[in-house]
Amino acid sequence: MQVTARFDHFNINVLDLDRSIAFYKEALNLKEVRRKEAQDGSFILVYLGDGQTGFTIELTWLRDRQEPYELGDNESHICVRVKEDYDQVREFHRQMGCICYENHEMGLYFIHDPDDYWIEVLKEKY
């Protein structure tokens, strides 16, 4: 059997949903495309999209979670490509105070969200 799969979404758990939504809007212009709320209020799922692809980031907020998430040594990350002038975007992220790692030799850098998830930022490929 050959399975044909396509990417749909990537999930991250967040402690402060409004803060995370605001960060992704400001830093990467990702916008809410859908939301699911538990009838008992125990969780909220918010899907953020880029308006260009069908891929989304699922932000999961759990009502009973009070302490920050421990991400450990896991080096998984999300990667985005930006169309705008790369140096201007990097400076914008520097002013936001969210750059957490830069590799000038490889031409890339990472920003981190309020829960310390890393997002790699690359130039758009032409």
N, C-alpha and C positions, 0 to 999 in steps of 0.2 A: 504494500500500500504506500502510495506517495501522498503526503499531506501538503496541501497548499495553505499556508498561513500568511497572515499579514499583521503588522503591528497595529494595535488599537490604543492602548494607554499604558502609562506607568504610574504606579501608586506610591505615594508617600504619606506618612502620617504626620499631622501637624498639631501643635499645641494651641495656637491662636489662629483660628481660621481667617478672621478678618484681616489680621496682620499679614498672613501668607498671601491671601488674594491681592492685597494692596502691593506687596513686594513684587509679585510676578507681573502685575499690571505695569508698575513703574519701571522695573528693570528690563523686562522683555516684551512688554505689550501683549501678554497673554491674557485672554478674557474668558470669563465664565461662559460655557456653552450649554451646560446642563447641571442639574442638582438633584440629589435624592436625599430625603430626610426620613429617618425612622419615625414611625407613628408614635413611638414612646419617647422620642427625643434623645435616644441613646447615641445616635451618630448622625453625621451629615457628610455626604460625599459631594464634592464640587469638582467638576471637570473643566479644566482650562485648555483652550485651544489657541492656535496661532492664526487662524483665519485663512490658512493656505493649504494645510494638509488635514487629514482626518485624525491624526495622532493627538492624544490629549494626555495631560497630567492630571491624575486623580488625587485630589487632596482629601484625606480622610481625617475628620475630627471626631474624637470619641469623648462624650460628655464626662465620663468618669476619670479620664486621664488628667492628672494634675502635675506630674513631674515631666521635665523635658525627656525626649527620647534619647536613648544611648545608641549612637550609631556605630560605636566600636571602631575596628580597624578596616571595615568594609570600604573599599575604594570605588564602589559603584557610583556612577554619576549620570546625569542627563547632559546631552550635548545639543547646542543650538548653533545655527549659522546665521550671521547677520548680514543684511544687504547694505546697510549704511556704511559710511567711512569707519573702518575698523578702529583707527586710532581715536576718533571722536567718541565712539561707543565705549572704548576702554576708559577714556577720561571721564565720561559720564558715570560709569560704574565706580571709578576711583573716587569721584565726588560723593557718590552714595555711600562709600565706605564698605562695599561688599566684595571687593577683590580679595581673595584669600590665597591665590597662588598664581605666579606668572612664570612662563618659560619663554623667554624672548628668542632663544635659538630655534625653538619649534614653532614660534609664531602663534602661541595660544596663551590663554589665561582662564582662570576659574573664578566664579563668584559663588557666594554661599547665601542661602536663604535664611530666614529667621530661625529655622530648626537645624541649621548647619548642613543641609544637603548641598552638595557641590554641583554647579552647572558649568560645563566647559563652553567657552565662547570662541567660535572660529569664524573666519571670513567665509562669505558665501562663495561657493564654487561656481565658476562660469564655464 
